[in-house]
Amino acid sequence: MSEEFEIKNKVADSGLVNFDLSQLIPKGERKGIDLKDFLYEGLILKEKDFREKIQNLDPQQFKDCFVYIYNSADAIVPLWSYFLLTSKISGETKKIVVGNREDLEIILMHQAVHNYDYSELHGKRVLVKGCSDVEIPENAYIELVEQLKPIVKSLMFGEACSNVPIFKNN
């Protein structure tokens, strides 16, 4: 008297395409350079000393890294100092920005979201994954909506079992 029954995965049958924004995060080491380390007594930019320290910097230590340049000292540094440092390491790095680590991540995700090929999502029902083990800049989600709105049938946010509808295109 065994009855045959079939277990159906309603999520799989729904035609919903899962999109995990964390998959767009560029892979590679992140390194910060503090301009304070190039200043005289950590406070004053003396051009001759500054140029010497930049000249002695080994650009290989930044090979294939994403670099953010910041200044933790309470010192005003001229804009050309960023130019000089950037020119020394730019041949080795993947990307250089002025700012903190968060600024770097925002810029990297901006580029990743805008460079991604979304053609596979055209006309689909898309669910953007809500939880991630890695921190994703909030702005990346905003930019993703801008990219997806003109091309997808509908957009949802969260998990398949509990999602929030964002919009539907006709």
N, C-alpha and C positions, 0 to 999 in steps of 0.2 A: 503494500500500500504506500509506496513512496511516490510522492508527488514531485514532479519536476518543476522547478521554478528558476527563474533567471534574475540575477541581481543586475540592476541597471545603474550605471554611473550617470546620473542626470547632468552633472557638470560637464563630463566628457561629451555627452550627446547635445549639449546646448550650443555648440559652435563658438563658444567663448574662447578668445585668444588671450592668454596671460602674457603680460608685459612686465618684466622686472627691470626697473630703472637702474638698479645696482649693477646690472650687466654692462652698462655703458661706462662705468667708472674706468678711466684709463689706468692701466697697470703700470707700475713703476714706483721707484722710491721717491719720497718727498724729502727735500732738504731745505733748511732755512739758512740764510746768511744774514747775520746781524752786522749792520754797518758800524755799530759801536766798536767792534773788534778792529776796525781800520782807522779809528780816530785816535788822536794824540790824547793820552790819559782817558780815553773813552768819552771825551767831551768835545774836542776841537778838531776840525778838519784842517790839517796842515797839508797843503797840496803835495809838496815834495814827499813827505812821509806816507801820505795816502797812496800816491802813485807807486811808491816803492813796495808797499804791502800788497797792492794789487798785482804788481809785477811778479812778486814772489809766490803768489797764489797758484796752486796746482789745479788747473781746470779739469784734469782727469778724475778728481774726486767727485765731480758732478756729472760724469758720463752717464747718459741715458736717464738722468733724474729730472724730476719736476722741481723747480727751485723758486722759492719766494724770498725776496729781499726785504728786510725790515730794519727799523732803527729803534732799539730799545732805550737808547740814551736820550736824555733831555737836551738834545743838541740839534741845531738847524744845520742841515747839510744841503749843499747846492745840488740842483738837478743833474748836473754833469757827472756827479759822483756815481749815480745809478748807471749812467751811460758807460762810464769807464769800467765799472764792475761787470756789467752785462757784456760788453765787448770782449772781455777777458774769457768768459765762460760759455758764451753763446754757441760756440761750435760743438760743444760736448753735450749740452742739455737738450731735453725734449721740449721744455717750456720754461720761461722765466717771467715772473710777475713781481710787481712791487706791492707789498702788503703782507698780511699774515697767512697762516696755513688755510684758514677759512676762505680768504679771498682767492687763494690758489684753487681750492676745490670748486668754488663757484665758477671761476673762469674755465676750468677743465670740463666741468659738467655742461656749461653753456656750449662749448665747442662740440662736445660729444652729442648732445641733444640735437644741435643744428646740423651735424654732419652725418647722422644716422640715416640709413635708407629705410624708410617706412613703407615702401611699396607693397610689402607682404601683408600689411594691415589694411589696405584699401578696401573699403566696404565691409569690414569685419566688425564684430562686436568685441570690444577690447576691455580687458580688466587690468588696470594698473595695480600691481602688487603693493599692498599697504605697509607691510612689515619687512624690515631688512636688518641683517646683522651689522651692516655698515651704515654710517651716517651719510645721508644724501642731502645736499643743500636744498632747502625748500623751494628756492627759485627754479630748480631743475624741473619740479613738478609743474610749475606755472608754464614754463617754456614747452614742456611736453604737451600740455593741453593745447597750446597754440599750434603745435605741429600736427596734432591728431585731429583736431576739430574739423578741418576741411575734408578729411579723407576717410574717417571711420564711420560706420553705421551708428554705433553707440559707444559711449565711454563710461566705465564704472571704475570705482576706486575701492580697494580693500582686498578681501579674500572671497573666493567663490561662494563659500557658505554664508557670508554676510558682507555684502558690498553696498556701496552707496552709488546710486545712479548719478551721473554728472550731466550727460546730455544724450539726446537721440537726434540723428539727422533723418530727414524724410527721404 
